[in-house]
Structure formats: structure tokens, C-alpha cells
Amino acid sequence: AHEKARADSSELAEKAKRARTDAEVATALATHLRANGFEQWLMVGALTELVDGANELLGQLSGGGYSLHSDGSGTFSIVDHRNADEMRSVATLSGGETFLVSLALALSLAETLAAKGGSGLDAIILDEGFGTLDEESLDTVASVLEELTGRGLMVGVITHVKELAARAPVRYEVVREPSGAKVRTVA
């Protein structure tokens, strides 16, 4: 009788464990299916995907110096790998660093949306922001943009930065004339 009671006790303990696991899943599901819970759950997943894609490009743009972190609520932090992986507010980034992070996020978002729509990203147009970059960062950004064109992506750049414009294989210049603005092909 004692052996049977021990076997029954072990079986009941296993059933209780499975029931607790099922209850945890049901509780999590109920939380996700609340009016704002499901939306929040989807957003956390989308944000994670966005940050992962941005980090791949940000690693290239920053020479491995930075990566992004999101706490899932939409708040971003920067991980400074050159400073012992210190996590700090994105508000502490310089203008050029902010541009690099924004570019990485924008490209990641564009690629994610294109993939979700069942198509590839064919073209992207970047309008300014390059004036805040130092010479080294400008060269890095130009190299990444050239690499993107090598992958078959058409990249349009609107800029006043002559060094960046000079690297474009096809260039149009808008010139003011007394009769109005004219567009001419430069390269």
C-alpha cells in the first residue's frame, strides 16, 4: 500500500506540474489577447525585428562601435561597444552618430516592410542629413550606400555635401536660373 501511495503521489505531482505550466500559458495568452495586450505583444515582436535589422547595418556604419537596444516599450538605448558595452540614452549621441542610427533604423524598417508585403525593396531615397557627419563617418556612409547599390538597391541621395555627391555614379544637379530652376545631368 505504501509503494502504491508513493507512485500515486509521484503521478499527482507530475499532473500538478503540467497543470501549472498550462495555467501559465493560459494566463500569458489571456494577457496577450486583452485589447491592448495583443497589440503590445505584436509591437514588441516587430520592434525586436526592426532593431535586429538595424543593428546589422549599424555595426557596419559604426565600425562595430554601437548597437541599439530596445526595452520593448519603444524606448531605445545605445550600447557603446568602445566603452565597455556601456548602455546609454540615444540622446547622448552626436549629430553624426544620430544620423547613422536613424539611417540604420530607416533601412531596416524599409526592408522589413518590403519583406512583409511580399516584395523586395527596390529603391530608397535619402534626403539630407549628411552635413552632420565628420569626414570618416561620411566615407563610411558612402561606402555602405555603394554596397547597397551593389545588392541591386537603387539609392537616391539628395545632398548639398559635394564629397558625397562626387561619389554618385549618376548625378543630377538643380541649378537656379533667372527663368527658374533647371535640372542638369552631371555624371
C-alpha positions in Angstrom: 0.0 0.0 0.0 2.9 2.3 0.8 4.5 1.7 -2.6 1.2 2.4 -4.4 0.8 5.6 -2.4 4.3 6.8 -3.4 3.6 6.0 -7.1 0.2 7.8 -6.9 2.0 10.8 -5.2 4.6 11.0 -8.0 1.9 10.8 -10.6 -0.1 13.5 -8.9 3.0 15.7 -8.6 3.6 15.4 -12.3 0.0 16.2 -13.2 0.2 19.3 -10.9 3.3 20.4 -12.7 1.7 20.1 -16.1 -1.4 21.9 -14.8 0.8 24.8 -13.5 2.5 25.0 -16.9 -0.9 25.0 -18.7 -2.1 27.7 -16.3 1.0 29.9 -17.1 0.3 29.6 -20.8 -3.4 30.4 -20.4 -2.5 33.4 -18.3 0.0 34.7 -20.8 -2.5 34.1 -23.7 -5.2 36.0 -21.8 -2.8 38.9 -21.2 -1.9 39.0 -24.9 -5.5 38.8 -26.1 -6.6 41.8 -24.0 -7.5 44.8 -26.1 -4.0 46.4 -25.7 -2.1 43.2 -24.8 -2.2 41.6 -28.2 -1.2 44.9 -29.9 1.6 45.4 -27.5 2.8 41.8 -28.0 2.9 42.3 -31.8 4.7 45.6 -31.4 7.4 44.0 -29.2 8.0 41.4 -31.9 8.1 44.0 -34.7 10.4 46.2 -32.7 12.7 43.3 -32.0 12.9 42.5 -35.7 13.4 46.2 -36.5 16.3 46.5 -34.0 17.9 43.3 -35.1 17.9 44.5 -38.8 19.2 48.0 -37.8 22.0 46.5 -35.6 23.3 44.6 -38.6 23.7 47.8 -40.6 24.7 50.0 -37.6 27.5 47.6 -36.9 28.9 48.3 -40.4 28.2 52.1 -40.2 29.9 52.5 -36.8 32.7 50.0 -37.4 31.3 47.8 -34.7 31.2 50.7 -32.2 27.4 50.8 -31.5 24.3 48.7 -31.4 20.8 49.5 -30.4 18.8 48.1 -27.6 15.0 48.4 -27.1 13.2 47.6 -23.9 10.1 46.6 -25.8 8.2 49.7 -24.9 9.6 51.8 -27.8 12.4 53.2 -25.8 15.8 52.9 -27.4 19.2 52.8 -25.8 22.6 52.7 -27.4 25.2 50.1 -26.5 28.6 51.7 -26.8 31.0 48.8 -27.5 34.0 51.1 -27.5 33.3 52.0 -23.9 32.9 48.6 -22.2 29.4 48.0 -23.7 28.0 50.9 -21.7 24.3 51.3 -22.2 23.3 54.9 -22.5 20.5 57.1 -23.8 20.3 57.8 -27.6 20.0 61.4 -26.6 23.8 61.3 -25.8 24.7 60.7 -29.4 26.3 63.4 -31.5 24.6 64.6 -34.6 26.5 62.3 -36.9 26.0 59.3 -34.7 22.3 60.1 -34.5 22.2 60.2 -38.3 23.9 56.8 -38.5 21.4 55.2 -36.1 18.5 56.9 -37.9 19.8 55.6 -41.3 20.1 52.1 -39.9 16.6 52.1 -38.5 15.1 53.6 -41.7 16.8 51.0 -43.9 15.7 48.2 -41.5 12.2 49.4 -41.5 12.1 49.7 -45.3 13.4 46.2 -45.7 11.1 44.8 -43.1 8.0 46.4 -44.6 9.0 45.3 -48.2 9.5 41.7 -47.0 6.2 41.7 -45.1 4.5 43.0 -48.3 5.9 40.0 -50.2 8.2 42.1 -52.3 11.8 43.2 -52.2 13.0 46.7 -51.5 13.9 48.2 -54.9 14.7 51.8 -54.1 15.2 54.2 -51.3 15.7 57.9 -51.3 17.7 59.7 -48.5 17.0 63.4 -48.2 19.9 65.3 -46.5 21.3 64.7 -43.0 24.8 64.1 -44.4 26.1 67.6 -43.4 26.3 66.5 -39.7 28.8 63.7 -40.5 32.5 64.0 -40.0 34.8 63.0 -42.9 35.3 59.5 -41.6 31.6 58.9 -41.0 30.7 60.4 -44.4 33.1 58.0 -46.0 31.6 55.0 -44.1 28.0 56.0 -45.1 29.0 56.5 -48.7 30.6 53.0 -48.7 27.5 51.4 -47.2 25.3 53.2 -49.8 27.6 52.0 -52.5 27.3 48.4 -51.1 23.5 48.7 -51.1 23.6 49.6 -54.8 25.8 46.6 -55.3 23.0 44.4 -53.9 20.6 45.8 -56.5 19.0 48.5 -54.5 18.6 51.9 -56.2 19.7 54.6 -53.7 18.8 58.2 -54.4 20.6 60.8 -52.3 19.6 64.4 -52.0 22.5 66.3 -50.6 24.5 69.6 -50.5 27.6 67.7 -49.5 29.9 67.8 -52.5 32.1 65.0 -51.4 29.2 62.6 -51.2 27.7 63.8 -54.4 31.0 63.3 -56.2 30.8 59.5 -55.3 27.5 59.0 -57.0 27.7 57.2 -60.4 24.8 59.1 -61.8 24.3 62.7 -60.6 21.7 65.4 -61.3 22.2 69.0 -60.2 19.4 71.5 -59.6 20.6 75.0 -60.6 18.8 78.2 -60.1 18.5 80.4 -63.2 16.6 83.7 -63.8 13.9 81.8 -65.5 13.6 79.2 -62.7 15.3 76.0 -61.5 16.8 73.7 -64.0 18.0 70.1 -63.6 21.1 69.0 -65.4 22.9 65.7 -65.6 26.4 66.0 -64.2 27.6 62.3 -64.3 
